Amino acid sequence: MTSEPETVPLESTHVAAVTDDAALVFTWDADARIEVRNLGGEVVIEANAAGLRTLAGHLMVLAGDGVPDGAHLHLEDSNGLEDGSVSLVLERSDEGSE
């Protein structure tokens, strides 16, 4: 990531993950807010518009051509998710789709 003056807000944050077969780049919108709560019988993902775009982008990366089965992204409290969130794993699984 390039260094920019602190007075200029970042438009997005990019994270590259390398699998055996592909390099995946995940991007967060600058104002993304994503919270994940476990309510027992259901999981709630609450996000602002930037957060929803960010999640959609993550899913599109995982759905991309050439992305291997099992490729995944871990989102955790203070690592992509709001404080107090439960962990969330987005994983590609092509099993049973043939």
C-alpha positions in Angstrom: 0.0 0.0 0.0 1.3 3.4 -0.8 1.8 6.1 1.8 -0.5 9.1 1.6 -0.9 12.2 3.7 -3.0 11.7 6.8 -5.4 14.5 5.7 -6.4 12.6 2.6 -9.0 9.8 3.4 -8.2 6.5 1.8 -10.7 5.5 -0.9 -10.2 1.8 -0.2 -7.9 -0.8 1.5 -6.5 -3.7 -0.6 -5.4 -7.0 0.9 -3.8 -9.6 -1.3 -4.1 -13.3 -0.4 -2.2 -16.0 -2.3 -3.5 -19.5 -2.7 -1.6 -22.4 -4.4 -3.3 -21.4 -7.7 -4.2 -17.8 -7.6 -3.5 -14.4 -6.0 -6.8 -12.9 -4.7 -7.1 -9.1 -3.9 -9.8 -8.1 -1.5 -10.8 -4.5 -1.2 -12.6 -2.6 1.6 -14.4 0.7 0.9 -13.1 3.5 3.0 -16.2 3.9 5.1 -17.2 0.3 5.3 -18.8 -0.8 8.6 -19.7 -4.5 9.0 -20.9 -6.2 12.1 -21.7 -9.9 12.5 -23.8 -11.1 15.4 -24.8 -14.7 16.4 -28.3 -14.6 17.8 -28.4 -18.4 18.5 -30.6 -19.7 15.7 -29.5 -17.1 13.2 -26.6 -15.0 12.2 -27.1 -11.3 11.5 -24.8 -9.4 9.2 -25.4 -5.7 9.6 -23.6 -3.2 7.4 -23.8 0.2 5.9 -23.8 0.7 2.1 -20.0 0.7 1.9 -19.9 -2.4 4.0 -22.4 -4.2 1.8 -20.4 -3.2 -1.3 -17.3 -4.5 0.4 -18.9 -7.9 1.2 -20.3 -8.1 -2.3 -16.8 -7.4 -3.7 -15.3 -10.1 -1.4 -17.8 -12.6 -2.7 -17.2 -11.6 -6.3 -13.4 -12.2 -5.8 -14.1 -15.7 -4.5 -16.5 -16.4 -7.3 -14.0 -15.4 -10.0 -12.7 -17.7 -12.7 -9.6 -19.6 -11.7 -10.2 -19.3 -7.9 -9.7 -22.7 -6.4 -12.1 -24.7 -4.3 -11.4 -24.0 -0.6 -10.2 -20.4 -1.2 -11.4 -18.3 1.7 -11.2 -15.1 3.7 -11.4 -14.7 7.5 -13.1 -11.6 8.8 -12.8 -11.0 12.5 -13.4 -8.5 15.3 -11.1 -5.6 14.6 -9.9 -7.3 11.3 -12.5 -6.3 8.8 -15.4 -6.4 11.2 -16.7 -4.0 13.9 -15.5 -4.6 17.5 -17.7 -7.2 19.2 -18.5 -9.1 16.0 -18.3 -12.8 15.8 -15.8 -14.2 13.2 -17.0 -14.8 9.7 -15.4 -17.0 7.0 -16.3 -16.6 3.4 -15.2 -19.7 1.5 -15.6 -21.0 -2.0 -16.8 -24.6 -2.2 -17.4 -26.1 -5.6 -18.2 -29.6 -4.2 -21.4 -30.9 -5.7 -21.7 -28.3 -8.4 -20.6 -30.6 -11.2 
